[in-house]
Amino acid sequence: MTVSVRLPECTERQLSSYCESHRISKSEAIKQALELFLDHRAKPATPYELGKDGFGSDRSHSGDIAKNTKQLLREKFIGKTDR
């Protein structure tokens, strides 16, 4: 099946550059991209995939968070204490 698609100049330049560096044709690159896109859309994202960018992002503390939860929350919302 043949399909024609008009691409913005910027996208076409990026596609050409990608194909040149990976030594594949534009048709092959587009086929691969569509397969990935359609496969990803067919499978709903897992809770982990949805939140993975935020996991472990709070690096403002040190030590064991589980043991120091109350203290860390106090410091975060009230301010540091002398305990």
Biopython code that builds the backbone (N, CA, C, O; Angstrom):
import numpy as np
from Bio.PDB.StructureBuilder import StructureBuilder

atoms = [
    (1, "MET", "N", (0.844, -1.177, 0.000)),
    (1, "MET", "CA", (0.000, 0.000, 0.000)),
    (1, "MET", "C", (0.888, 1.238, 0.000)),
    (1, "MET", "O", (1.865, 1.302, 0.746)),
    (2, "THR", "N", (0.568, 2.184, -0.800)),
    (2, "THR", "CA", (1.320, 3.424, -0.887)),
    (2, "THR", "C", (0.540, 4.533, -0.217)),
    (2, "THR", "O", (-0.659, 4.693, -0.447)),
    (3, "VAL", "N", (1.225, 5.295, 0.613)),
    (3, "VAL", "CA", (0.611, 6.421, 1.305)),
    (3, "VAL", "C", (1.528, 7.628, 1.118)),
    (3, "VAL", "O", (2.748, 7.507, 1.230)),
    (4, "SER", "N", (0.953, 8.771, 0.838)),
    (4, "SER", "CA", (1.737, 10.001, 0.714)),
    (4, "SER", "C", (1.446, 10.892, 1.907)),
    (4, "SER", "O", (0.298, 11.051, 2.320)),
    (5, "VAL", "N", (2.494, 11.461, 2.446)),
    (5, "VAL", "CA", (2.348, 12.344, 3.608)),
    (5, "VAL", "C", (3.197, 13.588, 3.379)),
    (5, "VAL", "O", (4.350, 13.489, 2.958)),
    (6, "ARG", "N", (2.638, 14.742, 3.652)),
    (6, "ARG", "CA", (3.410, 15.983, 3.571)),
    (6, "ARG", "C", (3.985, 16.263, 4.958)),
    (6, "ARG", "O", (3.264, 16.282, 5.956)),
    (7, "LEU", "N", (5.288, 16.479, 4.995)),
    (7, "LEU", "CA", (5.967, 16.753, 6.259)),
    (7, "LEU", "C", (6.443, 18.197, 6.289)),
    (7, "LEU", "O", (6.833, 18.741, 5.256)),
    (8, "PRO", "N", (6.415, 18.826, 7.460)),
    (8, "PRO", "CA", (7.029, 20.151, 7.577)),
    (8, "PRO", "C", (8.524, 20.039, 7.263)),
    (8, "PRO", "O", (9.131, 18.990, 7.479)),
    (9, "GLU", "N", (9.106, 21.114, 6.759)),
    (9, "GLU", "CA", (10.521, 21.102, 6.384)),
    (9, "GLU", "C", (11.423, 20.621, 7.510)),
    (9, "GLU", "O", (12.335, 19.823, 7.294)),
    (10, "CYS", "N", (11.161, 21.109, 8.697)),
    (10, "CYS", "CA", (11.985, 20.741, 9.855)),
    (10, "CYS", "C", (11.939, 19.232, 10.096)),
    (10, "CYS", "O", (12.969, 18.603, 10.340)),
    (11, "THR", "N", (10.753, 18.664, 10.027)),
    (11, "THR", "CA", (10.587, 17.220, 10.246)),
    (11, "THR", "C", (11.283, 16.432, 9.144)),
    (11, "THR", "O", (11.903, 15.401, 9.406)),
    (12, "GLU", "N", (11.179, 16.916, 7.924)),
    (12, "GLU", "CA", (11.834, 16.232, 6.810)),
    (12, "GLU", "C", (13.355, 16.259, 6.969)),
    (12, "GLU", "O", (14.024, 15.264, 6.692)),
    (13, "ARG", "N", (13.901, 17.389, 7.411)),
    (13, "ARG", "CA", (15.349, 17.475, 7.652)),
    (13, "ARG", "C", (15.774, 16.506, 8.749)),
    (13, "ARG", "O", (16.789, 15.820, 8.619)),
    (14, "GLN", "N", (14.992, 16.449, 9.835)),
    (14, "GLN", "CA", (15.313, 15.530, 10.930)),
    (14, "GLN", "C", (15.249, 14.079, 10.455)),
    (14, "GLN", "O", (16.099, 13.264, 10.814)),
    (15, "LEU", "N", (14.246, 13.765, 9.655)),
    (15, "LEU", "CA", (14.100, 12.414, 9.117)),
    (15, "LEU", "C", (15.291, 12.060, 8.226)),
    (15, "LEU", "O", (15.856, 10.972, 8.341)),
    (16, "SER", "N", (15.662, 12.967, 7.353)),
    (16, "SER", "CA", (16.810, 12.725, 6.472)),
    (16, "SER", "C", (18.080, 12.502, 7.270)),
    (16, "SER", "O", (18.855, 11.593, 6.973)),
    (17, "SER", "N", (18.292, 13.320, 8.271)),
    (17, "SER", "CA", (19.481, 13.188, 9.112)),
    (17, "SER", "C", (19.490, 11.852, 9.850)),
    (17, "SER", "O", (20.520, 11.182, 9.922)),
    (18, "TYR", "N", (18.337, 11.470, 10.398)),
    (18, "TYR", "CA", (18.213, 10.196, 11.109)),
    (18, "TYR", "C", (18.515, 9.030, 10.171)),
    (18, "TYR", "O", (19.269, 8.121, 10.516)),
    (19, "CYS", "N", (17.919, 9.071, 8.987)),
    (19, "CYS", "CA", (18.097, 7.976, 8.025)),
    (19, "CYS", "C", (19.543, 7.870, 7.570)),
    (19, "CYS", "O", (20.067, 6.769, 7.400)),
    (20, "GLU", "N", (20.181, 9.002, 7.373)),
    (20, "GLU", "CA", (21.582, 9.002, 6.963)),
    (20, "GLU", "C", (22.471, 8.394, 8.047)),
    (20, "GLU", "O", (23.343, 7.574, 7.758)),
    (21, "SER", "N", (22.244, 8.801, 9.292)),
    (21, "SER", "CA", (23.092, 8.308, 10.380)),
    (21, "SER", "C", (22.832, 6.840, 10.713)),
    (21, "SER", "O", (23.733, 6.150, 11.189)),
    (22, "HIS", "N", (21.616, 6.355, 10.472)),
    (22, "HIS", "CA", (21.284, 4.957, 10.763)),
    (22, "HIS", "C", (21.323, 4.075, 9.512)),
    (22, "HIS", "O", (21.068, 2.873, 9.575)),
    (23, "ARG", "N", (21.647, 4.697, 8.375)),
    (23, "ARG", "CA", (21.775, 3.977, 7.097)),
    (23, "ARG", "C", (20.528, 3.168, 6.746)),
    (23, "ARG", "O", (20.606, 1.988, 6.402)),
    (24, "ILE", "N", (19.378, 3.834, 6.842)),
    (24, "ILE", "CA", (18.123, 3.214, 6.428)),
    (24, "ILE", "C", (17.364, 4.183, 5.529)),
    (24, "ILE", "O", (17.644, 5.381, 5.519)),
    (25, "SER", "N", (16.412, 3.663, 4.784)),
    (25, "SER", "CA", (15.612, 4.527, 3.909)),
    (25, "SER", "C", (14.568, 5.275, 4.727)),
    (25, "SER", "O", (14.237, 4.895, 5.850)),
    (26, "LYS", "N", (14.064, 6.344, 4.134)),
    (26, "LYS", "CA", (12.995, 7.100, 4.799)),
    (26, "LYS", "C", (11.766, 6.215, 4.998)),
    (26, "LYS", "O", (11.113, 6.274, 6.040)),
    (27, "SER", "N", (11.458, 5.397, 3.993)),
    (27, "SER", "CA", (10.299, 4.499, 4.096)),
    (27, "SER", "C", (10.457, 3.550, 5.279)),
    (27, "SER", "O", (9.511, 3.331, 6.035)),
    (28, "GLU", "N", (11.650, 2.989, 5.437)),
    (28, "GLU", "CA", (11.887, 2.055, 6.539)),
    (28, "GLU", "C", (11.771, 2.763, 7.885)),
    (28, "GLU", "O", (11.184, 2.224, 8.823)),
    (29, "ALA", "N", (12.324, 3.958, 7.980)),
    (29, "ALA", "CA", (12.247, 4.718, 9.236)),
    (29, "ALA", "C", (10.793, 5.031, 9.592)),
    (29, "ALA", "O", (10.392, 4.915, 10.750)),
    (30, "ILE", "N", (10.026, 5.420, 8.609)),
    (30, "ILE", "CA", (8.614, 5.751, 8.849)),
    (30, "ILE", "C", (7.834, 4.508, 9.251)),
    (30, "ILE", "O", (6.990, 4.567, 10.145)),
    (31, "LYS", "N", (8.113, 3.374, 8.592)),
    (31, "LYS", "CA", (7.445, 2.113, 8.964)),
    (31, "LYS", "C", (7.755, 1.759, 10.419)),
    (31, "LYS", "O", (6.855, 1.418, 11.186)),
    (32, "GLN", "N", (9.033, 1.841, 10.793)),
    (32, "GLN", "CA", (9.428, 1.513, 12.167)),
    (32, "GLN", "C", (8.759, 2.447, 13.170)),
    (32, "GLN", "O", (8.279, 2.009, 14.215)),
    (33, "ALA", "N", (8.730, 3.735, 12.842)),
    (33, "ALA", "CA", (8.118, 4.712, 13.747)),
    (33, "ALA", "C", (6.628, 4.441, 13.923)),
    (33, "ALA", "O", (6.112, 4.508, 15.039)),
    (34, "LEU", "N", (5.936, 4.136, 12.830)),
    (34, "LEU", "CA", (4.503, 3.837, 12.912)),
    (34, "LEU", "C", (4.238, 2.568, 13.711)),
    (34, "LEU", "O", (3.305, 2.517, 14.513)),
    (35, "GLU", "N", (5.053, 1.552, 13.493)),
    (35, "GLU", "CA", (4.881, 0.316, 14.254)),
    (35, "GLU", "C", (5.047, 0.561, 15.749)),
    (35, "GLU", "O", (4.257, 0.069, 16.555)),
    (36, "LEU", "N", (6.083, 1.329, 16.121)),
    (36, "LEU", "CA", (6.285, 1.651, 17.540)),
    (36, "LEU", "C", (5.122, 2.458, 18.097)),
    (36, "LEU", "O", (4.627, 2.179, 19.189)),
    (37, "PHE", "N", (4.693, 3.457, 17.341)),
    (37, "PHE", "CA", (3.593, 4.315, 17.776)),
    (37, "PHE", "C", (2.313, 3.520, 17.972)),
    (37, "PHE", "O", (1.647, 3.647, 18.999)),
    (38, "LEU", "N", (1.972, 2.700, 16.988)),
    (38, "LEU", "CA", (0.730, 1.935, 17.069)),
    (38, "LEU", "C", (0.801, 0.850, 18.136)),
    (38, "LEU", "O", (-0.195, 0.585, 18.810)),
    (39, "ASP", "N", (1.954, 0.222, 18.301)),
    (39, "ASP", "CA", (2.127, -0.790, 19.337)),
    (39, "ASP", "C", (2.005, -0.158, 20.720)),
    (39, "ASP", "O", (1.358, -0.711, 21.609)),
    (40, "HIS", "N", (2.632, 1.002, 20.894)),
    (40, "HIS", "CA", (2.584, 1.693, 22.194)),
    (40, "HIS", "C", (1.158, 2.134, 22.515)),
    (40, "HIS", "O", (0.726, 2.044, 23.665)),
    (41, "ARG", "N", (0.433, 2.605, 21.522)),
    (41, "ARG", "CA", (-0.942, 3.059, 21.738)),
    (41, "ARG", "C", (-1.873, 1.902, 22.049)),
    (41, "ARG", "O", (-2.877, 2.088, 22.737)),
    (42, "ALA", "N", (-1.560, 0.712, 21.556)),
    (42, "ALA", "CA", (-2.413, -0.452, 21.781)),
    (42, "ALA", "C", (-2.310, -0.946, 23.218)),
    (42, "ALA", "O", (-3.264, -1.513, 23.752)),
    (43, "LYS", "N", (-1.151, -0.731, 23.848)),
    (43, "LYS", "CA", (-0.940, -1.189, 25.220)),
    (43, "LYS", "C", (-1.056, 0.004, 26.169)),
    (43, "LYS", "O", (-0.294, 0.963, 26.041)),
    (44, "PRO", "N", (-1.978, -0.035, 27.103)),
    (44, "PRO", "CA", (-2.056, 1.076, 28.051)),
    (44, "PRO", "C", (-0.796, 1.112, 28.918)),
    (44, "PRO", "O", (-0.227, 0.072, 29.253)),
    (45, "ALA", "N", (-0.384, 2.290, 29.263)),
    (45, "ALA", "CA", (0.803, 2.455, 30.096)),
    (45, "ALA", "C", (0.546, 1.903, 31.496)),
    (45, "ALA", "O", (-0.548, 2.043, 32.041)),
    (46, "THR", "N", (1.561, 1.281, 32.061)),
    (46, "THR", "CA", (1.453, 0.759, 33.422)),
    (46, "THR", "C", (1.590, 1.932, 34.397)),
    (46, "THR", "O", (2.096, 2.988, 34.015)),
    (47, "PRO", "N", (1.154, 1.768, 35.634)),
    (47, "PRO", "CA", (1.337, 2.831, 36.615)),
    (47, "PRO", "C", (2.818, 3.228, 36.743)),
    (47, "PRO", "O", (3.136, 4.406, 36.906)),
    (48, "TYR", "N", (3.708, 2.248, 36.669)),
    (48, "TYR", "CA", (5.132, 2.569, 36.756)),
    (48, "TYR", "C", (5.562, 3.465, 35.593)),
    (48, "TYR", "O", (6.256, 4.460, 35.804)),
    (49, "GLU", "N", (5.157, 3.122, 34.370)),
    (49, "GLU", "CA", (5.537, 3.907, 33.202)),
    (49, "GLU", "C", (5.007, 5.337, 33.302)),
    (49, "GLU", "O", (5.678, 6.282, 32.887)),
    (50, "LEU", "N", (3.813, 5.492, 33.850)),
    (50, "LEU", "CA", (3.233, 6.825, 33.990)),
    (50, "LEU", "C", (3.982, 7.681, 35.007)),
    (50, "LEU", "O", (4.074, 8.897, 34.837)),
    (51, "GLY", "N", (4.517, 7.065, 36.059)),
    (51, "GLY", "CA", (5.146, 7.844, 37.119)),
    (51, "GLY", "C", (6.648, 7.772, 37.187)),
    (51, "GLY", "O", (7.244, 8.394, 38.066)),
    (52, "LYS", "N", (7.300, 7.023, 36.277)),
    (52, "LYS", "CA", (8.734, 6.765, 36.412)),
    (52, "LYS", "C", (9.590, 8.023, 36.397)),
    (52, "LYS", "O", (10.667, 8.024, 36.993)),
    (53, "ASP", "N", (9.159, 9.090, 35.742)),
    (53, "ASP", "CA", (9.955, 10.316, 35.724)),
    (53, "ASP", "C", (9.986, 11.007, 37.085)),
    (53, "ASP", "O", (10.914, 11.760, 37.380)),
    (54, "GLY", "N", (8.986, 10.753, 37.904)),
    (54, "GLY", "CA", (8.939, 11.398, 39.213)),
    (54, "GLY", "C", (9.513, 10.564, 40.342)),
    (54, "GLY", "O", (9.769, 11.095, 41.423)),
    (55, "PHE", "N", (9.720, 9.278, 40.123)),
    (55, "PHE", "CA", (10.231, 8.420, 41.176)),
    (55, "PHE", "C", (11.659, 8.798, 41.527)),
    (55, "PHE", "O", (12.521, 8.900, 40.654)),
    (56, "GLY", "N", (11.896, 9.004, 42.804)),
    (56, "GLY", "CA", (13.253, 9.307, 43.254)),
    (56, "GLY", "C", (13.700, 10.710, 42.911)),
    (56, "GLY", "O", (14.890, 11.012, 42.994)),
    (57, "SER", "N", (12.781, 11.570, 42.530)),
    (57, "SER", "CA", (13.183, 12.908, 42.103)),
    (57, "SER", "C", (13.491, 13.846, 43.267)),
    (57, "SER", "O", (14.139, 14.874, 43.073)),
    (58, "ASP", "N", (13.032, 13.505, 44.481)),
    (58, "ASP", "CA", (13.306, 14.361, 45.638)),
    (58, "ASP", "C", (14.642, 13.975, 46.242)),
    (58, "ASP", "O", (14.737, 13.012, 47.004)),
    (59, "ARG", "N", (15.655, 14.719, 45.903)),
    (59, "ARG", "CA", (17.006, 14.434, 46.393)),
    (59, "ARG", "C", (17.425, 15.453, 47.464)),
    (59, "ARG", "O", (18.616, 15.667, 47.690)),
    (60, "SER", "N", (16.448, 16.072, 48.111)),
    (60, "SER", "CA", (16.752, 17.124, 49.071)),
    (60, "SER", "C", (17.098, 16.587, 50.457)),
    (60, "SER", "O", (17.299, 17.382, 51.375)),
    (61, "HIS", "N", (17.172, 15.294, 50.641)),
    (61, "HIS", "CA", (17.447, 14.706, 51.943)),
    (61, "HIS", "C", (18.500, 13.620, 51.809)),
    (61, "HIS", "O", (18.865, 13.213, 50.707)),
    (62, "SER", "N", (18.969, 13.169, 52.936)),
    (62, "SER", "CA", (19.891, 12.035, 52.920)),
    (62, "SER", "C", (19.452, 11.065, 54.006)),
    (62, "SER", "O", (18.706, 11.442, 54.910)),
    (63, "GLY", "N", (19.895, 9.856, 53.925)),
    (63, "GLY", "CA", (19.542, 8.876, 54.944)),
    (63, "GLY", "C", (18.331, 8.054, 54.567)),
    (63, "GLY", "O", (17.870, 8.071, 53.426)),
    (64, "ASP", "N", (17.833, 7.344, 55.541)),
    (64, "ASP", "CA", (16.719, 6.420, 55.340)),
    (64, "ASP", "C", (15.397, 7.167, 55.468)),
    (64, "ASP", "O", (15.034, 7.613, 56.556)),
    (65, "ILE", "N", (14.690, 7.301, 54.373)),
    (65, "ILE", "CA", (13.421, 8.039, 54.373)),
    (65, "ILE", "C", (12.386, 7.335, 55.240)),
    (65, "ILE", "O", (11.638, 7.996, 55.960)),
    (66, "ALA", "N", (12.328, 6.009, 55.184)),
    (66, "ALA", "CA", (11.318, 5.267, 55.935)),
    (66, "ALA", "C", (11.473, 5.488, 57.434)),
    (66, "ALA", "O", (10.471, 5.608, 58.139)),
    (67, "LYS", "N", (12.690, 5.543, 57.933)),
    (67, "LYS", "CA", (12.909, 5.729, 59.370)),
    (67, "LYS", "C", (12.711, 7.177, 59.801)),
    (67, "LYS", "O", (12.382, 7.444, 60.956)),
    (68, "ASN", "N", (12.910, 8.106, 58.881)),
    (68, "ASN", "CA", (12.882, 9.524, 59.240)),
    (68, "ASN", "C", (11.712, 10.291, 58.624)),
    (68, "ASN", "O", (11.798, 11.506, 58.448)),
    (69, "THR", "N", (10.638, 9.606, 58.301)),
    (69, "THR", "CA", (9.523, 10.233, 57.602)),
    (69, "THR", "C", (8.954, 11.430, 58.353)),
    (69, "THR", "O", (8.784, 12.502, 57.770)),
    (70, "LYS", "N", (8.660, 11.260, 59.637)),
    (70, "LYS", "CA", (8.057, 12.363, 60.404)),
    (70, "LYS", "C", (8.990, 13.560, 60.457)),
    (70, "LYS", "O", (8.554, 14.697, 60.279)),
    (71, "GLN", "N", (10.256, 13.315, 60.696)),
    (71, "GLN", "CA", (11.225, 14.392, 60.780)),
    (71, "GLN", "C", (11.363, 15.106, 59.431)),
    (71, "GLN", "O", (11.405, 16.336, 59.380)),
    (72, "LEU", "N", (11.431, 14.346, 58.356)),
    (72, "LEU", "CA", (11.560, 14.945, 57.026)),
    (72, "LEU", "C", (10.341, 15.789, 56.678)),
    (72, "LEU", "O", (10.476, 16.870, 56.105)),
    (73, "LEU", "N", (9.150, 15.300, 57.024)),
    (73, "LEU", "CA", (7.934, 16.069, 56.757)),
    (73, "LEU", "C", (7.895, 17.348, 57.595)),
    (73, "LEU", "O", (7.513, 18.410, 57.104)),
    (74, "ARG", "N", (8.296, 17.233, 58.867)),
    (74, "ARG", "CA", (8.358, 18.410, 59.733)),
    (74, "ARG", "C", (9.279, 19.469, 59.124)),
    (74, "ARG", "O", (8.917, 20.643, 59.040)),
    (75, "GLU", "N", (10.463, 19.046, 58.703)),
    (75, "GLU", "CA", (11.432, 19.972, 58.110)),
    (75, "GLU", "C", (10.890, 20.592, 56.832)),
    (75, "GLU", "O", (11.112, 21.772, 56.562)),
    (76, "LYS", "N", (10.195, 19.808, 56.065)),
    (76, "LYS", "CA", (9.671, 20.277, 54.778)),
    (76, "LYS", "C", (8.576, 21.323, 54.967)),
    (76, "LYS", "O", (8.550, 22.330, 54.258)),
    (77, "PHE", "N", (7.664, 21.088, 55.926)),
    (77, "PHE", "CA", (6.498, 21.950, 56.056)),
    (77, "PHE", "C", (6.576, 22.975, 57.185)),
    (77, "PHE", "O", (5.941, 24.026, 57.097)),
    (78, "ILE", "N", (7.322, 22.700, 58.220)),
    (78, "ILE", "CA", (7.378, 23.612, 59.362)),
    (78, "ILE", "C", (8.720, 24.337, 59.417)),
    (78, "ILE", "O", (8.791, 25.502, 59.810)),
    (79, "GLY", "N", (9.737, 23.669, 59.038)),
    (79, "GLY", "CA", (11.085, 24.213, 59.146)),
    (79, "GLY", "C", (11.921, 23.271, 59.975)),
    (79, "GLY", "O", (11.375, 22.405, 60.660)),
    (80, "LYS", "N", (13.212, 23.413, 59.934)),
    (80, "LYS", "CA", (14.099, 22.515, 60.662)),
    (80, "LYS", "C", (13.927, 22.697, 62.156)),
    (80, "LYS", "O", (13.754, 23.815, 62.640)),
    (81, "THR", "N", (13.976, 21.583, 62.887)),
    (81, "THR", "CA", (13.883, 21.595, 64.354)),
    (81, "THR", "C", (15.208, 21.222, 64.940)),
    (81, "THR", "O", (16.096, 20.754, 64.228)),
    (82, "ASP", "N", (15.360, 21.421, 66.228)),
    (82, "ASP", "CA", (16.622, 21.137, 66.900)),
    (82, "ASP", "C", (16.705, 19.720, 67.421)),
    (82, "ASP", "O", (17.644, 19.408, 68.154)),
    (83, "ARG", "N", (15.791, 18.864, 67.090)),
    (83, "ARG", "CA", (15.791, 17.484, 67.594)),
    (83, "ARG", "C", (16.876, 16.671, 66.990)),
    (83, "ARG", "O", (17.012, 15.489, 67.308)),
]
sb = StructureBuilder()
sb.init_structure("model")
sb.init_model(0)
sb.init_chain("A")
sb.init_seg("    ")
for serial, (resi, resn, name, xyz) in enumerate(atoms, 1):
    if name == "N":
        sb.init_residue(resn, " ", resi, " ")
    sb.init_atom(name, np.array(xyz, "f"), 0.0, 1.0, " ", f" {name:<3s}", serial, name[0])
structure = sb.get_structure()
